[in-house]
Amino acid sequence: MSLFTTASRLENENRAFALLQIIECRGSSPRHSASMLVPEEGPTVGTIGGGMMERLAIEQAREALAEGTSRVFHGKLARQGANAVGSDCGGAMTVHIAVYPGSPHLFLLGAGHVNRALARLAIPLGFKTTLADPWEENLQHPELPEQCVRAGGENFTAIISQLKLTSSSYVVIATNHQDREVLEQVISLPLAYLGLLASRRKAQHFRDLLQKEQGISADRLATLHAPVGLEIEAETPEEIAVSILAEMILHYRQKKAGAGQENKTQTGDVAAENVASREATAV
């Protein structure tokens, strides 16, 4: 499968990837003009020359994907010195790593007033949005934007089993009277964000039940945003939707910043290990 065919497929599947392209070469380098694709998960496509240079470029691409930020990688085919990769060829290469992040996927469980308002606000901000509800009338409400994916079924249990909820999924629960049923099914999933539209009293009641009856840990319960949304004295469905979306954006940005800081620390550790390895080899 070609590089661009793969890129098109990943984009259609809303999966992040990085495109690596050689933008400068000096001296003896394995490739002088080449590109390759590094997906967030799965095998790479293409090659920029193989060897230690390519391996380190792939590592840089994975880190860039985690941060969601493009970068430039400099590699020198030498065993010592700045940007050395542990090779004796003597050339140098500069690779541009362009990150194409997938859009965050928002799943709205319940198609009432607040979640409909949330769908209208989230889509223009780049959230791929799926609205789920067993009531077909709610899914066909005229206020819903056309880009909103609808998911129906006999009940929420049947619907949730069909949704592809992953560690990058944002989920907001706001049903008519099935919040507990829905929450019990998703609380243990490794979601990026989980929010529940509820009063403080109701939220605490659900936390107590989940801990006592299902043995859900305190750490897991702490990941539940309930009451959902930032405290801005919101009253109308639209105002509540704004508070929820603001909290999701804040969570998203803080997570990216945290990933970037963690990768910088890891990069420093790996660089130190590579230097130590090259010095040992030289000896």
N, C-alpha and C positions, 0 to 999 in steps of 0.2 A: 504494500500500500504506500502511495506517495506521501511526501511530507505534507503537502497542502490538502490532500484528501483527508488525511488524519486530522489536520487542524480544523477543517470544516466539520468533520464528525464530532470532534470534541466540543466545538462551539455550539453545535446543535444540541448536544447533550448537557450543555452548561457546565463543562468541566474545564478547569484551569490548565494552562500549559505555557511553556516558555519556548520562544524561538531564538536559537543561537545562530549568530552569523559572524564569520570572520571579517573584520573590518580593517585589519592591518597585519602584515607579516614582514619579518626581517630575518635574513639569513636562511639557514637550512631548517625548513618547517615541513611537516608531513602534508599539509594542505595550504593552499594560498587563497582559495575562494571556495567556501563550502558553508552549508547550513545544516542544522539538525533541530529536531523538536524533542523537548523533554516534557512529558505530561506530569501532572501532579501525582498521579498513580499510574503504574503500568510501564511497559517497555518504551525505550526511546526510538526515534525514527531518524535515519540518516546518520552521518558522521562528520566530524570536523578534523579527523585524522587519527583518532584512536589514542592509545597509550595513556600515560599519566596526565598529559595536557587535557585530553578529553574527559578523563575521569574527574579531574578537579573542576573543569568547566561545568560538568553535570552536577557536582556537589553545590557549586555556586548557583546554578539554576534552581535547584531544589530550595535553597535558602531564599532566593529571590521570590519564588512562588509562595513560600510561607509568609514573607513580608508583604507580598503583593506589590513589589516595587522593582522596576527594571534596573539594571546595573551594567557595568563594563568590567570584564575580567581580563587581567593582564597575566600572561604566562611566559616564562623564560626557560628555554630548554637547556638548563644548566643545573648543576648540583648545589651551587652556592650563590648567594647574592639575593637581591630583591626579586620577588616573584618567581624564584627558581622552583621548578617542579620535579627535580630529581632525574634529569636526563642529560646525556652528553652531546646532543645534536648541535647545540650552539645557537639555534635560532630563537625567535621570539614571536609571540602571537597575541593579538588583542581581539577579544570576542565580545560583541554586544549581545546582551541577554535581555530580550524584550518579553515582558510578562503580560499575558492575556488572562486576567482573572475571570473566573466564572461569576455570574451575578449571584448574590445571596438569595436563597430560596425561602420565601415566607409562606408558611402553611397556616391558614386561618381556620380553626376548628370551630364551626358555628358561623352562620351567615346572618347574624342579626345586625342591628343598627351600627354598633361600634366596629365590628369587623368589616362591614361594607364600607364604612368611612375610611378604615385603615387601608383597605384595598385600593381605594381611589387615590390615597396619598402615597402609598408605597411604590406603586408601579412607575410613576414619573421619576422616582428617585433611584430606579434601577433594580428594585426587588422583583425577581420572578415570583409571582403570587398565585397560590392555589387556595381556593375557598372550598371548604368541605362542610356538607350538611345533608342529613337524610331527608330533609324536606325540599322537594324539587322546586316548590314555589319560591323559596328563599334563594335558590341558585339562579333563578331566572329573573331576579329583581332588576327593574330597568335602570337603577342607579349604578349597577356594576359595570366597570369598564370591560370592553371587549377582550382586552389582553389577559384578563383574569381567567385562569383555568378553573373549571368547576369539577368537583368530585362528589358524586352522590352514591347512595347505597341504602340498603335496608335499615342499617343503624350505624352508629359511629364505630362499633367494633369491626364491622365489615369494611367500612371506608378506610380506617386507619391501617388495616392489614394490606391495603392496596397502595398506600402512599409510600414513597421511597424516602423515608426519614433517615437522615445521615448526620454525621458530626458537623456538617455545615448548614443544617436546617434551622430556621427560626420558626418557632411555633407559638401561636397565641390561642388560648382557649377562652371562648366566650359563647357558650351554648345557652339554650333556653333553660333546661333543667337537668342536663347530663354532664355537668362539669366534673363530678367525682368519677364517673365512669370513664370519661376521656382521660382525666389526669392519671388514673391508675394504670392506663395502658401506655402512657408515654413518659412517665416520671423516671423510669429506669433507662431510657434510651440516652445515648451520648450526644445530645443535641447541642448546637451552638448557643441556643437561647430558648428558654421556655417561660412563657408568661401566662398568668391566669387572671382574668377579669373578675375580681371579687373584693368584698370588704375585708378589712383587717381581721375581723372576727371569723368570717368564713374561711379565709386563707389559713389562719392558725388552726381552726377546727380540722381542715383537710390535712394539714401537716401532722397533727396529733394522730388522726386515724391511719394515715399512711405509715407512720412510725410504729404504732402499736399493732395494727392488723397485718401489715405487709412487711414489716421489718426494714423499711427504707431508712437508710442511715441519715444522720443529721447533716453530713457533708453533702449528700445528694439533695436533700431537701433545701439546703442553702442555695442551690443553683436555681431554684424556682423563684421567679420574679412575681410575687403576689403580696399585696395588690400590684398589678402590672402598671408600668408607666412612671414617669417622673412626677413629682408632686408639684403641680402648677395650679391647683385649685380648679381643675377641669370639671365641667358639668355636662356639656352637650356631647353627643357622640363624636362630633368632629374634633372638639377640644380634647377629649379622651384619646382619640386616635393620634393626635399630635403628640401627646405626652408619651404614648407607647412607642411611636416611631422615633421620637427623640431618644428614648432609653435604648432602643435597639441600635441606633446609630452610634450612641456613646459606647455601648458594649462592643460593637464591631470595631470601632476605631481603637479602643483600649486593647482589644485582643490583638490587633495587627501591630500596635506599638510594642506590646509585650513579646510577641513572636520575633519582632525585629531585634529587640534587646537581647533575647535569649540566643538568637542566631549569631549576633555579634560576639557574644561570650564564647559560643561553641566554635566559631571561626577562629578566634584567638587561640583557643586550646588546640585545634587541629593544626594551625600554622606552627605552633610551638612544637607539636609532635613531628611535623614534617621536617622542620629544621633539625631537630634532634636526630631523626632518622637519616637525613642526608649527611650530617656530620659523622654519624657512626659508620655510614657506608664509605665516606671519604677516608676515614681512618683505616 
